[in-house]
């Protein structure tokens, strides 16, 4: 089959975790013999910020790590952009558009579908805006779309309630196990957290479930991420946490391997309004076999075996006690690693998600979708 995918970026994962899943799915589709084209805006904020901060070498690193994947750019400000966009979808069997896309792009592709386009058109939502900022999604006309892929049942329900999609399927993120798997490495520290500070959506939670336990236990800890203001950097320093800046996703597995544990600090909209949706970091951490302890969130969809695959701390004191325990008990840590890895391998890889996607497409009657090209 021929897939055309429109996303914020394929080549940049700067403050753009959706790129992780996109890369894994695209690579799995290519591996199975499907034809995949990915398009991203020439001035997309993730790509632009990555180059500004890291230089063009960061883009070259992507191409080295993913030689089977390429991305084509488009410029909506170009008066002639319609022709190449039309060409991109004309021969496609399936077109998927990410919810961070500009409304003008969504409208253009919707018009092409409504005007007789033979491709199946799907909208992919991987954010909490359906709950936290529904008016931002109301600008999209999804009536010509064949359906919505929502990365959690609670997001899917928002689409159904608002009538934003004729058909909605839950399509969770997952780990790209070609990239995320256990590695052997000498340990450099006790705890690593990979996450961005931004938007004040989890500032209090980061303090309670990361900074205070690290400070109180005297752990050797490191944080990777972007959008840390000076005040946040000062808090990290006061807690004794080393701030190491942006980390390319291709280097995450090696970083996890050099630490003894990690934590999950979900953003407030997910924990409060969208139960059942972890960030992709949960899938990736468990795939790497690192023991994980999470701040509170409800696994409403039963994605994991909570208590076996990872642990949940109800407050900062419990986080501190759990971290102390697993760092002192190698057998406990090993059990968490083993069970978490088992669940990922049996349920939550990009290969599993491609199976689900092809089943969805097959149900739409898109050119024998369940068969490889």
ZAMARGU-4260 file (C-alpha; in steps of 0.2 Angstrom, whole numbers, plus 5000, padded with zeros to 4 digits):
<rodrens>
0) 5000/5000/5000 | 5005/5018/4998 | 5005/5029/5014 | 5006/5048/5014 | 5009/5055/5031
5) 5008/5074/5036 | 5016/5077/5053 | 5025/5092/5062 | 5041/5083/5059 | 5049/5067/5055
10) 5067/5073/5056 | 5066/5083/5073 | 5061/5076/5090 | 5065/5093/5099 | 5050/5095/5111
15) 5041/5083/5099 | 5038/5066/5106 | 5026/5062/5092 | 5041/5060/5081 | 5046/5044/5091
20) 5030/5035/5087 | 5030/5041/5069 | 5047/5035/5065 | 5044/5018/5072 | 5027/5016/5063
25) 5035/5022/5047 | 5050/5011/5048 | 5038/4996/5052 | 5027/5000/5037 | 5043/5001/5026
30) 5049/4985/5033 | 5033/4976/5028 | 5035/4982/5010 | 5023/4997/5010 | 5028/5013/5002
35) 5028/5028/5014 | 5030/5047/5011 | 5031/5059/5025 | 5028/5078/5024 | 5032/5091/5036
40) 5031/5110/5036 | 5047/5119/5030 | 5046/5131/5045 | 5039/5119/5058 | 5043/5124/5076
45) 5051/5108/5081 | 5063/5107/5066 | 5067/5126/5067 | 5071/5125/5085 | 5082/5110/5083
50) 5092/5118/5070 | 5094/5134/5080 | 5099/5125/5095 | 5109/5110/5088 | 5113/5115/5070
55) 5111/5105/5054 | 5121/5091/5061 | 5106/5086/5071 | 5096/5083/5055 | 5111/5073/5048
60) 5111/5062/5064 | 5093/5058/5060 | 5097/5052/5043 | 5111/5041/5049 | 5100/5033/5062
65) 5085/5031/5050 | 5092/5028/5033 | 5076/5020/5027 | 5066/5036/5031 | 5065/5052/5022
70) 5054/5068/5024 | 5048/5080/5011 | 5044/5098/5016 | 5030/5109/5010 | 5027/5128/5013
75) 5009/5133/5015 | 5014/5151/5011 | 5019/5146/4994 | 5005/5150/4982 | 5009/5135/4972
80) 5009/5123/4986 | 4993/5115/4981 | 4999/5106/4966 | 5013/5096/4975 | 5001/5092/4990
85) 4988/5086/4977 | 5002/5075/4969 | 5007/5068/4986 | 4989/5061/4989 | 4984/5057/4972
90) 4992/5040/4971 | 4990/5036/4990 | 4979/5023/4997 | 4980/5031/5015 | 4983/5048/5020
95) 4986/5052/5039 | 4986/5070/5045 | 4993/5074/5063 | 4982/5086/5074 | 4997/5099/5075
100) 4994/5102/5057 | 4989/5119/5051 | 4970/5121/5048 | 4973/5126/5030 | 4982/5109/5027
105) 4968/5100/5035 | 4955/5109/5025 | 4964/5107/5008 | 4966/5088/5011 | 4948/5087/5016
110) 4942/5096/5001 | 4953/5083/4990 | 4944/5069/4999 | 4927/5076/4997 | 4930/5080/4979
115) 4932/5062/4974 | 4949/5057/4981 | 4950/5039/4982 | 4962/5038/4997 | 4957/5035/5014
120) 4959/5050/5025 | 4963/5049/5044 | 4966/5062/5058 | 4979/5057/5071 | 4977/5065/5088
125) 4991/5063/5101 | 4988/5078/5113 | 4977/5083/5127 | 4969/5098/5118 | 4953/5088/5115
130) 4950/5090/5134 | 4961/5105/5139 | 4958/5116/5124 | 4943/5109/5113 | 4941/5126/5104
135) 4958/5123/5096 | 4951/5108/5088 | 4935/5115/5083 | 4943/5125/5069 | 4946/5109/5060
140) 4933/5102/5048 | 4934/5083/5049 | 4918/5080/5040 | 4927/5074/5024 | 4938/5062/5035
145) 4936/5044/5035 | 4940/5044/5054 | 4951/5049/5069 | 4965/5039/5077 | 4965/5045/5095
150) 4979/5040/5106 | 4968/5035/5121 | 4950/5030/5124 | 4947/5046/5134 | 4952/5057/5119
155) 4942/5046/5107 | 4927/5049/5118 | 4929/5068/5117 | 4929/5066/5098 | 4913/5056/5098
160) 4905/5068/5110 | 4909/5084/5100 | 4905/5075/5083 | 4922/5079/5077 | 4924/5062/5068
165) 4912/5050/5060 | 4922/5036/5066 | 4935/5036/5080 | 4947/5022/5085 | 4959/5021/5100
170) 4977/5020/5093 | 4989/5021/5108 | 5008/5025/5105 | 5021/5012/5108 | 5039/5008/5108
175) 5050/5007/5093 | 5059/4991/5099 | 5072/4992/5085 | 5078/5007/5094 | 5072/5005/5112
180) 5079/4989/5120 | 5090/4984/5135 | 5109/4989/5133 | 5123/4984/5143 | 5133/4999/5150
185) 5142/5004/5166 | 5131/5014/5178 | 5134/5033/5180 | 5120/5037/5192 | 5105/5032/5201
190) 5091/5041/5192 | 5088/5049/5175 | 5072/5059/5170 | 5069/5064/5152 | 5056/5077/5150
195) 5053/5095/5146 | 5048/5108/5159 | 5037/5119/5148 | 5019/5126/5150 | 5018/5125/5169
200) 5008/5109/5167 | 5018/5099/5179 | 5029/5111/5188 | 5023/5106/5205 | 5023/5088/5201
205) 5041/5089/5195 | 5046/5097/5212 | 5037/5084/5222 | 5040/5068/5213 | 5058/5071/5206
210) 5067/5086/5214 | 5063/5083/5232 | 5066/5064/5232 | 5083/5067/5224 | 5088/5080/5236
215) 5082/5070/5251 | 5090/5054/5246 | 5106/5062/5240 | 5104/5053/5223 | 5116/5055/5208
220) 5103/5061/5196 | 5102/5069/5178 | 5088/5077/5168 | 5087/5079/5150 | 5075/5091/5141
225) 5071/5108/5134 | 5062/5124/5138 | 5069/5125/5156 | 5069/5143/5161 | 5083/5150/5172
230) 5072/5148/5188 | 5069/5129/5184 | 5088/5127/5181 | 5091/5135/5198 | 5079/5123/5206
235) 5088/5108/5198 | 5105/5114/5204 | 5098/5117/5222 | 5091/5099/5222 | 5108/5092/5216
240) 5102/5087/5199 | 5113/5088/5184 | 5104/5097/5169 | 5111/5090/5152 | 5099/5098/5140
245) 5091/5091/5124 | 5094/5072/5121 | 5091/5065/5103 | 5079/5051/5104 | 5091/5039/5096
250) 5103/5041/5111 | 5089/5038/5124 | 5091/5019/5126 | 5110/5021/5129 | 5106/5034/5143
255) 5093/5024/5151 | 5106/5010/5152 | 5118/5020/5162 | 5106/5024/5176 | 5097/5012/5189
260) 5080/5020/5188 | 5069/5033/5180 | 5052/5041/5184 | 5037/5046/5175 | 5029/5063/5179
265) 5013/5065/5168 | 5007/5082/5164 | 4992/5087/5174 | 4979/5086/5159 | 4983/5068/5157
270) 4983/5064/5175 | 4967/5074/5179 | 4956/5073/5163 | 4962/5059/5152 | 4965/5044/5162
275) 4973/5029/5153 | 4986/5039/5143 | 5004/5038/5147 | 5017/5047/5138 | 5027/5038/5125
280) 5042/5038/5138 | 5033/5025/5148 | 5033/5013/5133 | 5051/5017/5129 | 5058/5016/5147
285) 5050/4999/5150 | 5056/4993/5133 | 5074/4998/5139 | 5072/4987/5154 | 5075/5002/5167
290) 5064/5001/5183 | 5051/5015/5182 | 5041/5024/5196 | 5027/5035/5191 | 5018/5050/5199
295) 4999/5046/5200 | 4990/5042/5185 | 4976/5030/5181 | 4979/5015/5169 | 4961/5015/5165
300) 4963/5005/5149 | 4974/4991/5157 | 4989/4994/5146 | 5001/4988/5160 | 5002/4977/5175
305) 5004/4991/5188 | 5014/4985/5203 | 5023/4972/5192 | 5028/4982/5176 | 5031/4998/5186
310) 5026/5006/5202 | 5015/5021/5206 | 5019/5033/5220 | 5004/5042/5228 | 5014/5057/5234
315) 5032/5063/5236 | 5036/5053/5252 | 5030/5037/5244 | 5041/5041/5229 | 5056/5043/5240
320) 5053/5027/5249 | 5050/5017/5233 | 5066/5024/5225 | 5076/5020/5241 | 5069/5002/5241
325) 5072/4998/5222 | 5090/5006/5223 | 5094/4995/5238 | 5086/4979/5232 | 5093/4973/5215
330) 5081/4958/5214 | 5066/4970/5215 | 5073/4981/5202 | 5077/4966/5191 | 5059/4960/5193
335) 5052/4977/5188 | 5063/4977/5173 | 5059/4960/5167 | 5040/4962/5169 | 5040/4979/5160
340) 5050/4973/5146 | 5039/4957/5144 | 5023/4968/5143 | 5030/4980/5130 | 5036/4965/5119
345) 5019/4956/5120 | 5008/4971/5118 | 5016/4988/5115 | 5028/4988/5100 | 5026/4999/5084
350) 5023/4982/5075 | 5008/4979/5086 | 5002/4997/5082 | 5004/4994/5063 | 4994/4978/5064
355) 4980/4988/5072 | 4982/5002/5059 | 4980/4989/5045 | 4965/4981/5053 | 4957/4999/5054
360) 4961/5003/5036 | 4955/4986/5031 | 4938/4989/5039 | 4937/5005/5028 | 4940/4995/5012
365) 4956/5003/5007 | 4964/4992/4994 | 4967/4976/5003 | 4975/4985/5017 | 4980/4970/5027
370) 4992/4964/5014 | 5009/4971/5011 | 5013/4979/4995
</rodrens>
